[in-house]
Amino acid sequence: MRYLVLSDLHSNLEALEVALERARGLGYDRVLVLGDVVGYGPDPNPVIDVLRGLQNLTAIRGNHDKVAAGLEEGEDFNEAARTAALWTRGVLTPEARDFLRALPQGPRPFAPGRLLAHGSPCDEDRYLLDEREARRCFDGVRFDLCFFGHSHYPCAFSLDGSRVGLEPARGDAVVFRLAPGHRYLINPGSLGQPRDRNPKCSFAIFDDSAGAVAIHRVAYPHQVTRDKMLSAGLPAALGERLRLGV
């Protein structure tokens, strides 16, 4: 089984289309989405329409999805993020809003011993950024492999016996080999708003039979997305982030 793993799409239609085109060439059987389908970007309804049309989709919610759907008010968001989330709420179609409201909370299993989470598998809204938090996850939740997002940084945490390791995914093609007996927390990076100073959209292909997770980075026309954001009246800084990958 080959899984396409997407996270933090953030209403970026151009990035989603480019990633799906590349992923079809690589081949996959199922699609896993780790939340934050919307927020920040200009195309929440088209992005949701694309996801709804995908076969064999398993998706969970993110914090921006909750605010855009009206499940939370985003009091802890910064000004730009909350402005974009409330703008999104105002433009969602009823069908798109229903899709977001129906997304389940993570962590959620997608196969035996394997989980999807938005942030930490201990708390969907908590960032997983360092080995200390990774150890808390390994100690507190049972899994062999967990895909997570939220931070927008592609990386892999591993547990080998009592040792927690961290390997960032640097470059445009990185493969994490899954060693027998080890446990893993893997972030595929952000499709719609990368923050690791690489503006190319990020996604993963998990090949179960090969025991490997490949992180792929693909260039997309971010200036088109940025111009749409400016035309919609979204904060200009959010569009500038796409150009810089920060």
N, C-alpha and C positions, 0 to 999 in steps of 0.2 A: 504494500500500500504506500502510495506517495501522497503527501499532504502539502497543500499550499497554505502557508501561514502568513496572515496579514494582521497588522496592528496599527492603531492610531492613523486611520485613513483621513480623518479631519476634513471631510467634504471636498477632497481634492480629486476631481474627476480625471484630470489629465494624468496624474500619477497612477490612478487606478487602471485606466485604460492601457497605459504603457506596460504596467506590471503584469496585467492579465495576458497581454499579447506575448510577452516574454515567457511567462509561466506556461502558456499553452504549448510553446515550442519545447519547453523542458519536460512537460508531461506531469500531470497530477490526477489523482482520483477523488480527493475530497478537499474542501476549503474550510479552514479554521480562521475565525476572526476574533481578535482579542479585545475588541471594544474601542471606544472613541471613533465610531463611524463618522460622526459629525463634529461640529465645532471648528472654529477658526476659519475654515474655507468657505468658498462661495457657492458650492453645488451640493447641498445636502440631499435634495430630492433625487437628482440624477444618480448620485452615488448609491443611495438606498435602492433605487430601481435596478441598478446593475447587480447589487448583491441579491436582491429578491429573485433575480433571474438565473442565479447560479444553482447548479445541481449539487446535491450532497454538501450543503452548507451547514456548519455548526458555528454559532456566534454567541458571544456574551456581551454584556454592556460595559461601557466605560463611564467615567464621571461626567464627561461632556454630554454623553447620550442622556444621562439622567436629567441634567439641567435643561437641555433642549426639549426633552419630552415632558417637562413640567413635573417630574418626580421630586426634584430638589430645586433650590433657588440659586445655588452657586455663591453663597455668601463668602466662601473661602477662596474664590477665584480672584485673580488679579483683574484690574479694570478692563484690559483688552480682551481677556478670555471671557469674562462675563458679558461684555458687550456683544461679542460674537455669538455666544451661546443664546442670548436672548433674541438677537437678530434671527438666528436659526429657528428658534421656537416660533417666531412670527411668520416665517415663510414656509414652514413644513406643511405638506399636504396631509389630510387626515390619514391616508394610507401610510405615509412615511412616519407620522407620529405613532400610529398603532404598532408599526414595526419596531420602533425604538422602545416603546413601553413594554413590548413583549420579550425583549432581550433578557435572558436570565442573568442573575448575579453569578459571578465566579467565586471560587474555583468550580469548574464543571468538568467532569470526565469526558474524554472523547474516545478512549480505549482503556482497557484494563491497566491500571497503574500510571495512567497518563492524564494530565490535567491541562485546562486552559484557565488562565487568570488574567485580569487586567493589570492590576498592580501586584502587590505581594499576594500569594495564595492565602496568607493569614488575614489580609484586609484588602479588599478590592481597590481602596483609594490610597493605600500606602505605597510610597515609592520603594522599589528594590534597587539599591544603587551600590551596595558594598557587601563585603564578605560577612560582616556581622549580621546584617539583615538576612542574608542568604542562609546563614546557619540557623537563625530563628525559624525560617521556613522549613528547612530540612528537618529540624527537631519537632516542629509543631504540626506538620501535615504529612500524610503518607502518600508518596508518589515515587515513581522511578524517573519520570520526565515531566516537567511542567513548562509550558510556554507562557510567557508573561510579556506585558507591554508597559505602557504608561510613562516610562522615562524617556522614550525615543532614542535610546542608546543600544545598538545591537551588541550583544555579548553573551557569554555562557559562564555560569557558575557551575562548578562541579564539586561533588562530595566523594572523596576517595578515602574510605575508612573514616578517620576523624578529621581529615584535612579538607578545608574549603578552598577552592581555587577560583580565580577570575581570569577569563580570557576575553579581551575586547575583540570585536570583529573589525579589523582595520583593512581597508581596501575594498575593491568592488566584487571580489569573489573569495569568500572564506568558508571553509568546511570544518565543522566540528564533528569529530569521530566519537561515537558513543561507546565507551569501553564497558565490557561486561562487569556487572557488580557495582558500577558507579551510578550516582544519581545526578540529575541535571536540572538546572533552571536556565532556560534559554530565551533571550529576547531577540525577536527578528528585526528590531528597529522599526522606525516609523515609515509607513508608506507616504503619508501626506504632509509631514512636517519634520524632516530629519533635524537633529540637533547636535550631531557629532562632527560638524564642520565639513560634512560631505553632503551637498545639496541633492544628490541622486536619491530617488525613492528606494526604500529598502523593504525586502520581503524574504521569506525563507521557503525552502522546499525540504521537507522531512521525508527521507526515504527509509521506511521502517525496516525493510528487508536488508538494506545495506548498513543500517545503524549509523546514519549520517544526516546531519542538518547542514544544508548549504545556504549561506546568506548571500543574496544577490543584490547588487546596486545597479540601477538603470537610470540614465538621464531621461528627463521628460521636459516639456516646454513650460517650465515654472513661470516664465514671464507671462504666459497666457493666463495662468491661475492668478498671478499677482494683479494683472490688469482687471480681471473680473472682480477681485476683492475690492480694489479701489472704486470701481464702478458701482459696487453694491453699498459703498459707504462704510465698509469694514475698516478697522484701524490699520493705518498704513504700515505700522511696524510689523504686523503679522505677515504682510506680503513681502516685506524686506527679508524676513527670516527665511523665506523659501529660497531666495537668491543666495544667501550666505550659508544656509544649512546650520543655523544656530537657534 
